Amino acid sequence: MLGRIVAWDNKILRKLAAKHTPVLNKILVPVTYSGNNGYIWFALAIPLLLMNRYRLTGFTVVLAMVITGLTGEVTIKHIVGRVRPSNGDFSKDVLIKHPAHYSFPSGHTSSSFAVTMVMFFMLPPLFVPVLMYACLMGFSRMYVLVHYPTDVLAGVVLGIICGTVAVSVSPYIPFFSF
């Protein structure tokens, strides 16, 4: 079973590597960079934190990213220890600097979908644009060849779970419940 999954992952990445174009590179490389360290999501959270009406939502975005980072980056990646495609067969086709950490799950994708869930529950008018950007983020991680499709799928699931947890607990954190 694992062999089939690995073969499927590699087949999809080979197809994506063959589709690299200057136009797609100019779109997807900046998208992938915007997810580094959660920059795009902090850029969303900061204005929300500054407005009384949306302060809890802004805090929940940050909380969702923290929960996701601790769960995915600090814990799961080190347990699984999956080597990135950019360190193997796809090293010559990678469009960005080789990330130093493990591959599974995709942190960019998980944080993006965690924020998507916060928007779904707390700020529905932003849900669709954030969802679209989260999908683009996940795709960009495969396109630049630093994640396998299963890394991205796991990131989606992890993000949905962590975002939902953040929404569930954030109102009970006393400092931000005003």
N, C-alpha and C positions, 0 to 999 in steps of 0.2 A: 504493500500500500504506500509506504513512504517513498519507494522508488518511483511510483506513478506520479506522486505529488511533485517530486523533484523534477521529473521529466516534463510535467506540465508547466511548472515554473520556468524552466529553462527554454521551453518552446515559445512561451509568450515573450520572454525577454529577447530571444533571438529575433522575433518578428518586430518588436519595438526598436531594437538596434538597427534593423534594416530600414526603418521609417524615419530615422533622424533627418531633419531638414533644417536649414538655417532659420526659416520662419518659426517652426515649432521650438527650436532651441531658444530663440529670442523671447518666446512666451513662457516656456516651461522651466527654464533654468531660473529666471527671477522668481517664479512662483515657488519653486523648491527652496530657494534661498530665503524667501520671506518667512518660511517656517522654522528657520534656524533659531534655536533658543526661544521659540514661541513669539518672535518679534511681531508678526501680524496680529496675534491674539492679544498681546499686551497693548498694541496700538488700539485695539478695540476696547480693552478693559479700562485703560486710563481715563478716557473721556467719561465712561460710564461711572467710574469711581468718583469723578468730580461733580456729578449731578446727584443731588439728594434723591430724586425720584428713582434713579437707576443704580444707586450705590450698591445695593445688595446683589444686583445682577453682575456688576463689575467685579465685586468680590467673589462671586460664584464662578465667574470665568477663571479668575486666578486660582481659586481653590481646585477647580476641575483640572487645570493644567498641573498643579502640584500633585494631586492624587494620581493623575495619569503618569507623570514623570517618575514618581516613586514606585508605582506599580510596574510600569513598562521598562523604563530606562535603568532604574536601579535594581529591580528584582528580576523580572522575567528575562530580560536580555542576557543576564549573567547566568541564569539557570540553564537556558536553552543553548546559548553560545553559538548561534548560527553565524557562519562566516558570510559576509556580504558578497553579492555577485560581482561587485567591483574589485574584489580581491581574488577573483578566479577567472573563469572563462571570459568574462566581459570587461576585463581590466583595460583593454585597449580602446573600448568604445565609450567609456564613462565620460560624462560631460562636465562633471564637477570634481573638486578635490575629494579623494577617497576619505570617507568618514572613518574615524578611528575605532568606533565601537561596533558591537555586534548588530546583526540585522533584524532579528525577530523579537518583538513586533516593530512595525514602523512607528517611531515616536512622533514624526511629523503628522502622520495620519491619525494616530490615536489622540493627540492633543487637538487636532482640527475637529474630529468628531465629538470629542468631549465638549468643546465650545459649541458645536452644533446643537447638542442636546440641551445645553444651558439656554440657548436662544429658543429652542422648541418650547421649553417649559416657561421661560421667564420673559422673553421678548420676541413673540411670534413674528412681528413684521420683519425681523432680521433673519429669521430661520432659513428661508429659501436662498437668499444670497450667501449666507454662511455655509449652508449645505453645498451649494454649487462650488464654492471655493474649496471646501473640504474635499470634495470629489476630485477637483482639479489638483489639489495638493497630493492626494494619494496616487493619482495617475502620474504626476510629475516625478514622484519617487521611483516609480518603475521606469519611466521614460529616461531618466538620467542614469539608470542602471545601478542604483545603490540599494534597491529593495526588490525582493521577489514578490510576485502577486500574493502569495500566502502571507507574507509579512504585512502587506497592506490590508488584506482581509482581516487578519488578526488585529491590526491597529484600529480598524473600523469597530470591531466588536469591543475591544478594550475601551475605546473612546466612548462608545455608547454607554457602557456600564459605568465608567468613571464619571462621566458627565451627569448621569442620572443620580449617582451617589452624591455628587457635589450639590446638586439641586435639592436633594432630600435632607442633607445635613446643614447647609449654609444658614437657613433661618434660625437654627438653634445655637449658633455661635454668638454669644452675647454681645460682643463688641459691635458687630455689624447688623444686629437685628433691630436697629432703631429706624 
